[in-house]
């Protein structure tokens, strides 16, 4: 991951940058770090807006991020609803 980040800072060719950020997005997706994945795919598309594979991966990552956020809300509500006793 560190190598990709360093390469992104040094690279000036937009096509290569798109590939670098695409790969960062994929690594973040595989690590279930969906917010970082979404941002990396967006950066890839800024450098190559015609890449349909990256566009597809971005949609998948955004879907997973939404599911992750919904799970957190559900678990928070469940804990609040069932986790505490109300005092009389």
C-alpha positions in Angstrom: 0.0 0.0 0.0 2.8 2.4 0.9 4.4 1.9 -2.5 1.2 2.9 -4.3 0.8 6.0 -2.1 4.4 7.0 -2.9 3.9 6.3 -6.6 0.8 8.4 -6.6 2.7 11.4 -5.2 5.5 11.0 -7.8 3.5 10.1 -10.9 2.4 12.8 -13.3 0.9 10.7 -16.2 -2.9 10.7 -15.7 -3.3 7.2 -17.2 -0.8 5.8 -14.7 -2.3 7.7 -11.9 -5.7 6.3 -12.7 -4.2 2.7 -12.5 -2.5 3.5 -9.2 -5.6 4.9 -7.6 -7.7 2.0 -9.0 -5.3 -0.4 -7.3 -5.4 1.5 -4.1 -9.2 1.4 -4.2 -9.1 -2.4 -4.8 -6.8 -2.9 -1.8 -9.0 -0.8 0.4 -12.1 -2.7 -0.7 -10.5 -6.0 0.0 -9.6 -4.7 3.5 -13.2 -3.6 4.0 -12.1 0.0 4.3 -14.9 1.2 2.1 -14.6 5.0 2.7 -11.0 4.9 1.6 -11.9 2.6 -1.3 -14.6 5.0 -2.5 -12.2 8.0 -2.4 -9.5 6.1 -4.3 -11.9 5.0 -7.0 -13.1 8.6 -7.3 -9.5 9.8 -7.7 -8.9 7.2 -10.4 -12.0 8.5 -12.3 -10.8 12.1 -12.0 -7.7 10.9 -13.9 -9.5 8.7 -16.3 -13.3 9.4 -16.4 -13.8 6.8 -19.2 -12.8 3.7 -17.1 -15.9 1.6 -16.8 -14.3 -1.0 -14.6 -13.4 1.7 -12.0 -16.9 3.1 -12.3 -18.3 -0.4 -11.6 -15.9 -0.9 -8.6 -16.9 2.5 -7.2 -20.6 1.6 -7.3 -19.8 -1.7 -5.5 -17.7 0.1 -2.9 -20.4 2.7 -2.3 -23.0 -0.1 -1.9 -20.8 -1.8 0.6 -20.2 1.4 2.5 -23.9 2.1 2.7 -24.5 -1.5 4.0 -21.7 -1.1 6.6 -23.2 2.2 7.8 -26.7 0.7 7.9 -25.4 -2.2 10.0 -23.8 0.2 12.4 -27.0 2.1 12.8 -29.0 -1.1 13.3 -26.5 -2.4 15.9 -26.5 0.9 17.7 -30.3 1.0 17.8 -30.5 -2.6 19.0 -28.0 -1.9 21.8 -29.9 1.2 22.9 -33.3 -0.6 22.7 -32.2 -3.8 24.5 -29.0 -3.0 26.2 -30.2 -0.8 29.1 -32.8 -1.1 31.7 -34.9 1.9 32.4 -35.1 3.0 36.0 -38.5 3.2 37.6 
